[in-house]
Amino acid sequence: MRILFVEDIPSVLEETREFLRRAFPSAEIETATNGKEAREKIDRASRTGRGFDVAVLDLSIPADLEAPAELDLELCEYARQAFPDGVFLRYSGYASVPKVQQSAARSIGYDRIVDKLKDGPRTLIETIRQGYGDKLAARTRAALGGPAAGLGAGSRADRMVRGGQVACGTAEVNALLGEIREGFAALDERSQREIQRYVEIKKTPSGLQVIVGRQAKEGGGQNEPD
């Protein structure tokens, strides 16, 4: 999981980044303190093909290093256009301001506003788990949920994926299976159960195994990792 966190107050940035690191120890976390820096990181990630899975964006940030903080209601939409499959959260003390709520209601660029003052980083963490889990589960369902995905015995998808060695299906399916293996522990329980309808997850000394195809279907998604 790759996370972009935008916050201009140093103490809040450090505290929240530490929460993110503890909650998602395998995640790559990039930060920005103003709108210019955030857009540059979004552009760079888009150019290099290393998109952000989650963007946590403060609303009141400076446009650049020399500008005063102001509401940036377009940044989330800018990120969405670059990474349409990502999870986009506005994390702000202005969550209850009518102008912000009205913007959120008509904007295509956000999933949820989390109130920085009322809810805090713990609610932010749970919101990320739910949002990322929902989207990963939806992608899993789309890729592996139907006959066209080739889940029958003897198909290319009827293989076992061990550690980092993904050996079945198309490049897109391979990437999805790798993301499940790396991100499964970060998901909420509801999303984990949904994904386990289509793959089997086993915990081994070398990491998680993701099993697809006939073996997973016979298991019924009931094997939980320890």
Secondary structure, 3 states (H helix, E strand, C coil): CEEEEECCCHHHHHHHHHHHHHHCCCCEEEEECCHHHHHHHHHHHHHHCCCCCEEEECCEEECCCCCCEEECCCHHHHHHHHCCCCEEEEEECCCCCHHHHHHHHHCCCCCEEEECCCCHHHHHHHHHHHHHHHHHHHHHHHHHCCHHHCCCCCCCCCCEEECCECCCCCHHHHHHHHHHHHHHHHCCHHHHHHHCCCCEEEEECCEEEEECCHHHHHHCCCCCCC
